[in-house]
Amino acid sequence: MTNTDQRQADMKILRAKQCSNEAVKAGAKAAAIACVASAIPTLLGARAIPWARANLNHAAQALIISTISGSAYFIVADKTILRSARRNSFHEQMENQSFEYWPF
């Protein structure tokens, strides 16, 4: 493996690590926001609505909140990874373009 190939491989690994770190941070932020946004109406509804008071125990309330938080985490993390992969593929395409075919 030549020095240039090794450098390109290292850059790809570095971009992949940065992509996954961005996804974890964005997913955690989204999960925290979704947790608060879903906990407030779930807890208030379980105390104010008669049907919810009778049928939603603490485990059910926790399940509702954690499901929404987990969904938000994975959706945002997936979108972040796809956005980063798209950005990296355009970046890689620009690096590999040859400048022999300029139109002028």
CYANA upper distance limits for C-alpha pairs under 8 A (distance plus 0.5 A):
  1 MET  CA      5 ASP  CA      6.61
  1 MET  CA      6 GLN  CA      6.96
  2 THR  CA      6 GLN  CA      6.73
  3 ASN  CA      7 ARG  CA      6.63
  4 THR  CA      8 GLN  CA      6.68
  5 ASP  CA      9 ALA  CA      6.66
  6 GLN  CA     10 ASP  CA      6.62
  7 ARG  CA     11 MET  CA      6.66
  8 GLN  CA     12 LYS  CA      6.73
  9 ALA  CA     13 ILE  CA      6.80
 10 ASP  CA     14 LEU  CA      6.62
 11 MET  CA     15 ARG  CA      6.61
 12 LYS  CA     16 ALA  CA      6.64
 13 ILE  CA     17 LYS  CA      6.75
 14 LEU  CA     18 GLN  CA      6.72
 15 ARG  CA     19 CYS  CA      6.52
 15 ARG  CA     88 ASN  CA      7.93
 16 ALA  CA     20 SER  CA      6.77
 17 LYS  CA     21 ASN  CA      6.64
 18 GLN  CA     22 GLU  CA      6.62
 19 CYS  CA     23 ALA  CA      6.75
 19 CYS  CA     80 THR  CA      8.21
 19 CYS  CA     81 ILE  CA      6.56
 19 CYS  CA     84 SER  CA      6.32
 19 CYS  CA     85 ALA  CA      8.07
 20 SER  CA     24 VAL  CA      6.71
 20 SER  CA     81 ILE  CA      7.23
 21 ASN  CA     25 LYS  CA      6.78
 22 GLU  CA     26 ALA  CA      6.58
 22 GLU  CA     80 THR  CA      7.58
 22 GLU  CA     81 ILE  CA      8.38
 23 ALA  CA     27 GLY  CA      6.36
 23 ALA  CA     76 VAL  CA      7.86
 23 ALA  CA     77 ALA  CA      4.95
 23 ALA  CA     78 ASP  CA      7.68
 23 ALA  CA     80 THR  CA      5.74
 23 ALA  CA     81 ILE  CA      6.40
 24 VAL  CA     28 ALA  CA      6.51
 24 VAL  CA     77 ALA  CA      6.72
 25 LYS  CA     29 LYS  CA      6.78
 26 ALA  CA     30 ALA  CA      6.72
 26 ALA  CA     73 TYR  CA      8.34
 26 ALA  CA     76 VAL  CA      7.03
 26 ALA  CA     77 ALA  CA      6.79
 26 ALA  CA     80 THR  CA      7.80
 27 GLY  CA     31 ALA  CA      6.53
 27 GLY  CA     72 ALA  CA      7.49
 27 GLY  CA     73 TYR  CA      4.67
 27 GLY  CA     74 PHE  CA      7.00
 27 GLY  CA     75 ILE  CA      8.16
 27 GLY  CA     76 VAL  CA      5.71
 27 GLY  CA     77 ALA  CA      5.28
 28 ALA  CA     32 ALA  CA      6.65
 28 ALA  CA     73 TYR  CA      6.54
 29 LYS  CA     33 ILE  CA      6.78
 29 LYS  CA     73 TYR  CA      8.41
 30 ALA  CA     34 ALA  CA      6.49
 30 ALA  CA     69 SER  CA      8.16
 30 ALA  CA     72 ALA  CA      6.34
 30 ALA  CA     73 TYR  CA      6.35
 30 ALA  CA     76 VAL  CA      7.30
 31 ALA  CA     35 CYS  CA      6.40
 31 ALA  CA     68 ILE  CA      8.42
 31 ALA  CA     69 SER  CA      5.04
 31 ALA  CA     70 GLY  CA      6.93
 31 ALA  CA     71 SER  CA      8.36
 31 ALA  CA     72 ALA  CA      5.88
 31 ALA  CA     73 TYR  CA      5.42
 32 ALA  CA     36 VAL  CA      6.97
 32 ALA  CA     69 SER  CA      7.49
 33 ILE  CA     37 ALA  CA      6.54
 34 ALA  CA     38 SER  CA      6.33
 34 ALA  CA     68 ILE  CA      7.05
 34 ALA  CA     69 SER  CA      5.77
 34 ALA  CA     72 ALA  CA      7.07
 35 CYS  CA     39 ALA  CA      6.29
 35 CYS  CA     65 ILE  CA      6.50
 35 CYS  CA     66 SER  CA      7.60
 35 CYS  CA     68 ILE  CA      7.52
 35 CYS  CA     69 SER  CA      5.67
 36 VAL  CA     40 ILE  CA      6.78
 37 ALA  CA     41 PRO  CA      7.92
 38 SER  CA     42 THR  CA      6.61
 38 SER  CA     64 ILE  CA      8.46
 38 SER  CA     65 ILE  CA      6.27
 38 SER  CA     68 ILE  CA      7.58
 39 ALA  CA     43 LEU  CA      6.35
 39 ALA  CA     65 ILE  CA      6.26
 40 ILE  CA     44 LEU  CA      6.54
 41 PRO  CA     45 GLY  CA      6.13
 42 THR  CA     46 ALA  CA      6.56
 42 THR  CA     61 GLN  CA      7.07
 42 THR  CA     64 ILE  CA      8.23
 42 THR  CA     65 ILE  CA      8.03
 43 LEU  CA     47 ARG  CA      7.04
 43 LEU  CA     61 GLN  CA      7.61
 44 LEU  CA     48 ALA  CA      6.55
 45 GLY  CA     49 ILE  CA      5.88
 45 GLY  CA     52 ALA  CA      7.06
 45 GLY  CA     53 ARG  CA      8.27
 46 ALA  CA     50 PRO  CA      8.30
 46 ALA  CA     52 ALA  CA      5.30
 46 ALA  CA     53 ARG  CA      5.32
 46 ALA  CA     56 LEU  CA      7.00
 46 ALA  CA     61 GLN  CA      8.35
 47 ARG  CA     52 ALA  CA      7.82
 47 ARG  CA     53 ARG  CA      6.09
 48 ALA  CA     52 ALA  CA      8.34
 48 ALA  CA     53 ARG  CA      7.64
 49 ILE  CA     53 ARG  CA      6.59
 50 PRO  CA     54 ALA  CA      6.74
 51 TRP  CA     55 ASN  CA      6.64
 52 ALA  CA     56 LEU  CA      5.74
 53 ARG  CA     57 ASN  CA      8.08
 56 LEU  CA     60 ALA  CA      5.94
 56 LEU  CA     61 GLN  CA      6.78
 57 ASN  CA     61 GLN  CA      6.90
 58 HIS  CA     62 ALA  CA      6.66
 59 ALA  CA     63 LEU  CA      6.55
 60 ALA  CA     64 ILE  CA      6.73
 61 GLN  CA     65 ILE  CA      6.84
 62 ALA  CA     66 SER  CA      6.48
 63 LEU  CA     67 THR  CA      6.39
 64 ILE  CA     68 ILE  CA      6.86
 65 ILE  CA     69 SER  CA      6.72
 66 SER  CA     70 GLY  CA      6.43
 67 THR  CA     71 SER  CA      6.54
 68 ILE  CA     72 ALA  CA      6.65
 69 SER  CA     73 TYR  CA      6.72
 70 GLY  CA     74 PHE  CA      6.82
 71 SER  CA     75 ILE  CA      6.53
 72 ALA  CA     76 VAL  CA      6.52
 73 TYR  CA     77 ALA  CA      6.45
 74 PHE  CA     78 ASP  CA      6.39
 75 ILE  CA     79 LYS  CA      6.72
 76 VAL  CA     80 THR  CA      6.54
 77 ALA  CA     81 ILE  CA      6.66
 78 ASP  CA     82 LEU  CA      6.70
 79 LYS  CA     83 ARG  CA      6.58
 80 THR  CA     84 SER  CA      6.60
 81 ILE  CA     85 ALA  CA      6.51
 82 LEU  CA     86 ARG  CA      6.61
 83 ARG  CA     87 ARG  CA      6.67
 84 SER  CA     88 ASN  CA      6.47
 85 ALA  CA     89 SER  CA      6.52
 86 ARG  CA     90 PHE  CA      6.83
 87 ARG  CA     91 HIS  CA      6.66
 88 ASN  CA     92 GLU  CA      6.47
 89 SER  CA     93 GLN  CA      6.50
 90 PHE  CA     94 MET  CA      6.70
 91 HIS  CA     95 GLU  CA      6.85
 92 GLU  CA     96 ASN  CA      6.74
 93 GLN  CA     97 GLN  CA      6.67
